Amino acid sequence: MFASLFLITLSLMPFSFLMATGELTETTGANGIVEVHVISARGLKGVDKSGTSDPFVRLKVGKDHSKTKHIKKSLDPQWNETFKFKVTEAPVGLELDVKDHNTLSSSIALGSFHANLWDILKVQPGQSAETEQWFPISPPGSGEIQIRLVFSP
Ligand SMILES: *[C@@H]1O[C@H](CO)[C@@H](O)[C@H](O)[C@H]1NC(C)=O
């Protein structure tokens, strides 16, 4: 009963590739390099006393990770930073965790976007591909993040 309700809810989601349970879809891609351009975000939550945040993004692609610099006091930050990752044709987890930077204490989660990279970036073996999109940050109401993905075989 609950399981079937859950499945119906999932199938109604506009972004059918969102990983509700942390599990990847089975979509495959191609071997190569993916550049992740973390462009900007908008409508982030303000968690600091000033009502703003100092947002940065922790990225994970497959098993590799990296992070952007933090932007001070902004709910609509522009990072304009690029990261390169080696990827394989197997399903690749793309995780973007938006966090509020704190100098003296640990960072605070502002929300995240998780997907199988190959559900966003459609590739053909031997060919390059590119997409630039806004994605909703979960939980709902946490804003959106804009990224460009460039695949090179
Ligand atoms: C980010 O890139 C956009 C487009 O190239 C540019 O308009 C903007 O000024 C850049 N922002 C920063 C903070 O570098």
The ligand as an SDF file (V2000), in Angstrom:
LIG
                    3D

 14 14  0  0  0  0  0  0  0  0999 V2000
   29.8360   34.8990  -13.8910 C   0  0  0  0  0  0  0  0  0  0  0  0
   29.7150   34.7380  -15.2930 O   0  0  0  0  0  0  0  0  0  0  0  0
   28.7210   35.5600  -15.8830 C   0  0  0  0  0  0  0  0  0  0  0  0
   28.5940   35.1810  -17.3470 C   0  0  0  0  0  0  0  0  0  0  0  0
   29.8570   35.0530  -17.9300 O   0  0  0  0  0  0  0  0  0  0  0  0
   29.0900   37.0340  -15.6760 C   0  0  0  0  0  0  0  0  0  0  0  0
   28.1070   37.8710  -16.2160 O   0  0  0  0  0  0  0  0  0  0  0  0
   29.2360   37.3140  -14.1790 C   0  0  0  0  0  0  0  0  0  0  0  0
   29.6900   38.6400  -13.9620 O   0  0  0  0  0  0  0  0  0  0  0  0
   30.1990   36.3390  -13.5390 C   0  0  0  0  0  0  0  0  0  0  0  0
   30.1580   36.5390  -12.0980 N   0  0  0  0  0  0  0  0  0  0  0  0
   31.2500   36.4610  -11.3340 C   0  0  0  0  0  0  0  0  0  0  0  0
   31.0150   36.7290   -9.8860 C   0  0  0  0  0  0  0  0  0  0  0  0
   32.3530   36.1810  -11.7670 O   0  0  0  0  0  0  0  0  0  0  0  0
  1  2  1  0
  1 10  1  0
  2  3  1  0
  3  4  1  0
  3  6  1  0
  4  5  1  0
  6  7  1  0
  6  8  1  0
  8  9  1  0
  8 10  1  0
 10 11  1  0
 11 12  1  0
 12 13  1  0
 12 14  2  0
M  END
$$$$
